[in-house]
Amino acid sequence: MVISRQLMAAYEPYVRSLEMLAGTVLNGRKPPIEEKDFAALLDGHPGSRLRDLIPLATRKASGAFFTGSTLASRAMDQIAHTIGPQSILLDPTCGVGDLLVAAARHLPVDVDLGVTITKWGRQIHGFDIFPEFVRAAKARLVLLASTTNGSSAHEPALNCPDTFPGLAVGDGIGATVLASRASHILLNPPYPRVPAPKGCAWGSGQVSQAAVFLDACLEAATPGARIVAILPDVLRTGSLYARWRAMVEARAGVDSVQVYGAFDAWADVDVFVLHLIVGSGNPTVNVAWWRPAEAAATGRVSEHFDVHVGPVVPHRHKGRGTWHPYVYASRLPAWEEFESDESGKRRFVGRTFVPPFVTVRRTSAPRDQRRAVGTIVNGKRPVAVENHLLVLVPRDSDLERCHQLLTVLRDQRTSDWLNERIRCRHLTVGALRELPWWSPPSEQ
């Protein structure tokens, strides 16, 4: 599902209104709107209009989510001091220009608006597959430049479509070849899953398109270039992207990894901001993609428990095989001990688990009061477990050890640690294995 030309045609009147305002300031006149409305055009208003016109499912499939000024400004804060008159800025997936607008705020300005726009036009480059987005980005950059201390003195006046020749319609992946000229690469790529590129060394099958974009930028960029990327949190924490992270570390210095949280109220995905310096990587240096265990911990959960994903996928596994007690997420009471011999049964051919063990609900989000909700499963017979549950089997087969784990899971430090370690919607085996085994407060 992609954004159709018909849907984009609905966005066209809004783009024309931006171009008309840009044309007004290019002719040296004050735009006929209130100051707060003018400021909104440089903030989240383009995204708001897109949400009004294009269904959420279509925007998700197309990756059409605009950055917004809060997130864009945070991404730029760390590199603002490095942006100057010689900087070349590139956004391969520029959308309506949120990141470019945030970066351009730090470019030098001239007393004359036309001169400022001409100079910025040599420094700013970006691409998007939708012409309407590129046109909106140009208009917004003109409007930003007009907030400086000058006015246009050019006759005839500049036309908005003729400004910023470095902004063009094009495929972002193909446009990354221009990264060799950029001093700063600004990236908020699409997040949908796509087939891994041929010869991909860090992944196979379906992978995040955001990971592919950053790989392409690193391949093309010049040593010393800075990359600022807004990426889905699964790339920071997911075990499937461990080789991707190793690739990043080998090809660039990781200047910082900043956990941000929810991209916005509509995208339903947590993100982080990654700052890189190309060519200064060191694969022998451990990068702090997430916090290590606290000093108050005496070890990790993996020292006491083996962690697995429940193997039963109800819609795939038909009723064949031996009858087993069966547990699933909605059946289990939180923070209690559950007798599996009294639960329902199902036929299953595959791995089962001998009680006692602890289950943890996989679906978990940072907004949840408790990230790792556990239940002790007890009983005398092997149990089939639904795949929406993680299964933690005590290495010593001790029921008391399971109760100790429940105490660890309920500890507020666990939720705080997981909110740093993994902000995806599903907990992973790797995250629970690494979870600190907290000392009781009296032992700290």
C-alpha positions in Angstrom: 0.0 0.0 0.0 1.5 3.3 -1.1 0.3 6.9 -1.3 -1.5 7.1 -4.6 -1.3 10.1 -7.0 -5.0 10.7 -6.2 -4.3 11.0 -2.5 -1.3 13.3 -3.2 -3.5 15.4 -5.4 -5.5 16.2 -2.2 -2.3 17.6 -0.7 -1.6 19.8 -3.7 -3.8 22.8 -2.6 -1.9 23.0 0.7 1.5 22.9 -1.2 0.2 25.7 -3.5 -0.7 27.8 -0.4 2.9 27.4 0.9 4.3 28.4 -2.5 2.0 31.5 -2.6 3.3 32.6 0.8 6.9 32.0 -0.3 6.2 34.0 -3.4 4.9 36.9 -1.3 8.1 37.2 0.8 10.3 36.7 -2.3 8.6 39.8 -3.7 9.5 41.7 -0.5 6.0 41.8 1.0 4.8 40.6 4.4 2.7 37.4 4.2 -1.0 38.0 5.0 -1.2 35.6 8.0 -0.7 36.0 11.7 2.7 35.4 13.3 1.6 32.3 15.1 0.2 30.7 11.9 3.4 31.6 10.1 5.5 29.9 12.8 3.3 26.8 12.5 4.2 26.4 8.9 7.8 25.9 10.0 6.8 23.4 12.7 4.2 20.6 12.5 1.5 22.1 10.3 2.5 20.2 7.1 2.4 16.9 9.0 -1.0 17.8 10.5 -2.4 18.5 7.0 -1.0 15.2 5.7 -2.7 13.3 8.6 -6.0 15.0 7.7 -5.8 13.9 4.1 -4.1 10.5 4.0 -5.2 7.4 6.1 -2.8 6.2 8.8 -2.4 2.7 7.3 -1.3 4.3 4.0 1.2 6.6 5.6 2.6 3.7 7.6 3.1 1.6 4.5 4.7 4.5 2.7 6.8 5.7 5.6 5.3 9.2 5.2 5.8 10.6 8.7 7.3 14.0 9.1 9.8 14.7 11.8 8.3 17.8 13.5 10.3 20.6 15.0 10.8 19.2 18.5 12.5 16.0 17.3 14.3 17.7 14.5 15.7 20.4 16.8 16.9 17.8 19.3 18.6 15.9 16.5 20.4 19.1 15.4 21.4 20.4 18.8 24.6 18.3 19.1 25.9 19.3 15.6 24.7 22.9 15.4 28.2 24.2 16.2 29.6 22.3 13.2 27.3 23.9 10.6 28.8 26.8 8.8 29.3 28.6 5.5 31.2 25.6 4.0 28.8 23.0 5.1 26.9 20.8 2.6 23.7 19.4 4.0 22.0 16.3 2.5 18.7 14.7 3.4 18.1 11.7 1.1 14.5 11.4 2.3 13.7 15.0 3.0 9.9 14.9 3.0 8.7 18.4 3.6 12.1 19.5 4.9 11.8 19.3 8.7 15.4 18.2 9.2 16.7 20.7 6.6 14.7 23.5 8.2 16.2 22.6 11.6 19.7 22.5 10.2 19.3 25.7 8.1 18.5 27.7 11.3 22.3 27.4 12.0 23.5 28.5 8.5 24.9 32.0 8.1 22.5 34.7 6.7 23.0 37.8 4.6 21.3 41.1 4.9 19.6 40.4 1.6 17.0 37.6 1.5 17.8 36.8 -2.1 21.5 36.4 -1.4 20.7 34.2 1.7 18.5 31.9 -0.4 21.1 31.7 -3.2 23.9 30.8 -0.7 21.7 28.3 1.1 20.7 26.8 -2.2 24.3 25.8 -2.8 24.5 24.2 0.6 21.2 22.3 0.9 20.4 19.1 -1.0 17.6 16.7 -0.5 15.4 14.2 -2.3 11.9 12.7 -2.0 9.8 10.6 -4.4 6.9 12.9 -4.1 7.1 16.2 -6.0 4.6 17.8 -3.6 6.9 17.2 -0.6 9.9 18.6 -2.4 7.9 21.8 -3.4 6.7 22.2 0.2 10.3 21.8 1.5 11.5 24.6 -0.9 8.7 26.9 0.2 9.3 26.3 3.9 13.0 27.1 3.5 12.2 30.3 1.7 9.8 31.2 4.6 12.5 30.3 7.1 15.0 32.6 5.3 12.5 35.4 5.4 12.6 35.4 9.2 16.2 36.7 9.1 17.0 40.4 9.1 16.8 41.1 5.5 14.4 41.5 2.5 14.7 40.7 -1.1 16.1 43.4 -3.3 16.2 41.4 -6.5 14.4 42.5 -9.6 12.7 40.6 -11.0 11.8 38.7 -7.9 12.9 35.1 -7.4 10.3 32.4 -8.1 9.8 29.7 -5.5 10.2 26.8 -7.9 13.6 28.2 -9.0 15.0 28.3 -5.4 17.0 25.5 -3.8 18.1 23.6 -7.0 19.6 20.9 -4.7 16.2 19.8 -3.7 14.8 17.4 -6.3 12.5 14.5 -6.9 14.3 11.2 -6.6 14.7 7.9 -4.9 16.5 8.4 -1.6 18.7 5.2 -1.9 19.9 6.2 -5.3 20.5 9.7 -4.1 22.9 8.6 -1.4 25.7 8.6 -4.0 25.7 12.4 -3.4 26.8 11.6 0.2 30.4 11.8 -1.0 29.9 15.6 -1.3 28.1 16.1 2.0 29.6 17.3 5.3 26.3 16.6 7.1 23.9 13.8 6.2 20.5 14.2 7.9 18.3 11.1 7.9 14.8 10.2 8.9 14.3 7.2 6.5 11.2 5.1 6.0 10.8 2.4 8.6 8.8 -0.4 6.8 10.4 -3.8 6.3 11.9 -4.6 2.9 13.9 -7.4 1.4 17.6 -7.2 2.4 19.7 -5.9 -0.5 21.7 -8.4 -2.5 25.0 -9.2 -0.8 23.9 -7.6 2.5 26.5 -8.7 5.1 24.4 -7.9 8.2 20.9 -9.3 7.5 18.8 -11.5 5.3 15.1 -11.8 4.5 13.0 -8.9 5.6 14.9 -6.0 7.3 14.2 -2.4 8.3 14.4 0.0 5.4 15.9 2.5 7.8 18.9 0.1 8.4 19.3 -0.2 4.6 19.4 3.6 4.2 22.0 4.2 6.8 24.2 1.4 5.3 24.0 3.1 1.9 24.9 6.5 3.4 27.9 5.0 5.3 29.0 3.3 2.0 29.0 6.6 0.1 30.0 9.2 2.7 33.4 10.8 2.9 35.5 10.3 6.1 34.9 13.0 8.5 31.3 13.6 7.5 28.7 13.7 10.2 25.5 11.7 10.1 22.4 12.4 12.2 19.8 9.6 11.9 16.4 9.2 13.5 15.9 5.5 13.6 13.4 2.9 14.9 14.5 1.6 18.3 14.6 -2.0 17.1 17.9 -1.1 15.4 19.4 0.0 18.7 18.3 -3.0 20.7 17.1 -5.9 18.6 19.2 -9.0 18.5 18.5 -9.4 14.8 20.4 -6.2 14.2 23.5 -7.0 16.2 25.6 -7.4 13.0 24.1 -4.1 11.7 25.3 -2.3 14.8 28.7 -4.0 14.4 28.9 -2.7 10.8 28.1 0.8 12.0 30.7 0.7 14.7 33.3 -0.5 12.2 32.7 2.3 9.7 31.9 5.3 11.8 32.6 6.7 15.3 29.4 6.6 17.3 29.3 10.1 18.8 26.1 9.5 20.8 23.0 7.3 21.0 20.1 9.3 22.3 16.9 7.5 23.3 14.0 9.8 22.3 10.8 7.8 22.9 7.6 7.8 20.7 8.2 9.3 17.3 4.8 11.0 17.6 1.3 10.2 18.7 0.4 8.6 15.4 3.4 6.6 14.2 3.3 4.2 17.2 7.0 3.5 17.1 9.8 4.5 19.5 12.9 6.0 18.0 16.4 7.1 18.9 18.8 9.7 17.5 22.2 8.4 16.3 25.1 10.7 15.8 28.0 9.3 13.7 31.4 10.6 12.4 32.2 8.6 9.2 35.5 6.8 9.0 36.5 7.0 12.6 35.0 3.7 13.7 36.8 1.2 15.9 35.2 -2.3 16.0 37.2 -3.1 19.2 35.5 -0.3 21.2 32.2 -1.2 23.0 29.5 1.3 22.1 26.9 2.2 24.7 23.8 1.4 22.6 22.0 0.9 26.0 22.9 1.2 29.7 24.9 -1.6 31.3 23.6 -3.3 34.5 23.4 -1.1 37.5 25.9 -1.4 40.4 23.0 -2.6 42.6 22.7 -5.8 40.5 24.4 -9.0 41.6 24.3 -10.5 38.1 21.9 -11.1 35.2 18.7 -13.1 34.7 20.6 -15.4 32.3 22.7 -16.6 35.2 19.6 -18.2 36.8 17.2 -18.8 33.9 17.1 -20.0 30.3 14.9 -17.7 28.2 12.7 -18.9 25.3 9.8 -17.7 23.2 6.6 -19.7 23.6 6.5 -22.0 20.5 2.7 -22.3 19.9 1.3 -20.1 17.1 -2.4 -20.9 17.3 -3.3 -20.0 13.8 -0.4 -22.1 12.4 -0.3 -25.1 14.6 -3.4 -27.2 14.0 -4.8 -29.6 16.6 -2.3 -32.5 16.1 -0.1 -34.4 18.5 -0.2 -35.1 22.2 -2.7 -33.3 24.5 -0.9 -30.8 26.8 -1.9 -28.2 29.4 -1.9 -24.9 27.4 -1.2 -21.4 28.7 -1.7 -18.2 26.8 -1.3 -14.5 27.7 -4.9 -13.6 28.4 -5.3 -16.8 30.6 -2.6 -16.0 33.0 -3.1 -13.8 36.1 -0.3 -11.2 36.5 2.1 -11.6 39.4 0.5 -14.8 40.7 1.2 -18.6 40.7 -0.9 -20.5 38.1 -1.6 -24.2 38.2 -1.3 -25.4 34.6 -2.9 -28.8 35.3 -6.2 -27.0 35.9 -5.9 -25.0 32.6 -7.3 -25.8 29.2 -5.5 -28.3 26.9 -4.6 -28.5 23.3 -2.8 -30.9 21.0 0.7 -29.8 20.1 3.8 -31.3 18.3 6.8 -29.3 19.4 8.7 -28.0 22.5 6.9 -28.0 25.8 8.2 -26.8 29.2 8.2 -28.6 32.5 7.0 -26.5 35.5 7.9 -24.6 37.4 8.8 -21.7 35.1 7.9 -18.0 34.7 6.1 -16.5 31.7 6.4 -12.8 30.7 4.1 -11.1 28.3 5.9 -10.2 25.1 3.8 -7.2 24.2 5.1 -4.3 26.2 5.5 -0.6 25.6 7.4 2.1 27.5 4.1 3.7 28.5 3.2 0.6 30.5 3.6 1.0 34.3 5.3 -2.4 34.4 7.3 -3.5 31.4 7.8 -7.2 32.3 4.6 -8.7 33.6 5.3 -12.2 35.0 3.3 -15.2 36.1 4.7 -18.4 37.8 3.4 -21.5 36.0 3.4 -24.6 38.2 2.1 -28.2 37.6 3.1 -31.8 37.1 2.9 -32.2 33.3 4.8 -30.5 30.4 3.0 -27.4 29.2 2.5 -25.9 25.7 3.0 -22.1 25.7 1.7 -19.5 23.3 4.2 -17.4 21.4 2.9 -14.2 22.9 4.7 -15.2 26.0 8.4 -15.5 26.9 9.3 -18.5 29.0 12.0 -18.3 31.7 13.0 -21.8 33.0 15.0 -21.9 36.2 18.3 -23.7 35.8 17.9 -25.3 39.2 14.2 -26.2 38.7 13.5 -24.4 41.9 10.1 -22.8 42.6 11.6 -20.4 45.1 13.9 -19.1 42.3 10.8 -18.4 40.2 9.4 -16.3 43.1 12.7 -14.4 43.3 12.4 -13.7 39.6 8.9 -12.3 40.1 10.3 -9.9 42.7 13.0 -8.8 40.2 10.4 -8.2 37.5 8.2 -6.1 39.7 11.1 -4.0 40.8 10.7 -0.4 39.4 14.4 -0.6 38.4 13.4 -3.3 35.9 10.9 -1.1 34.1 13.4 1.8 34.2 16.2 -0.4 32.8 14.0 -1.9 30.1 12.8 1.5 29.0 16.4 2.3 28.3 17.3 -1.1 26.9 14.4 -1.8 24.6 11.6 0.6 23.7 10.1 -1.6 21.0 6.5 -2.9 21.4 7.7 -6.4 22.2 10.2 -7.6 24.7 13.0 -9.9 23.4 14.8 -12.9 24.6 18.1 -11.0 24.6 16.7 -8.1 26.7 15.4 -10.5 29.4 18.6 -12.5 29.4 20.6 -9.2 30.1 18.1 -7.9 32.7 20.0 -7.2 35.9 19.3 -9.5 38.9 18.7 -6.7 41.4 19.9 -6.9 45.0 17.1 -6.4 47.5 17.1 -2.8 48.7 18.5 -3.8 52.2 21.6 -5.2 50.5 22.5 -2.2 48.4 
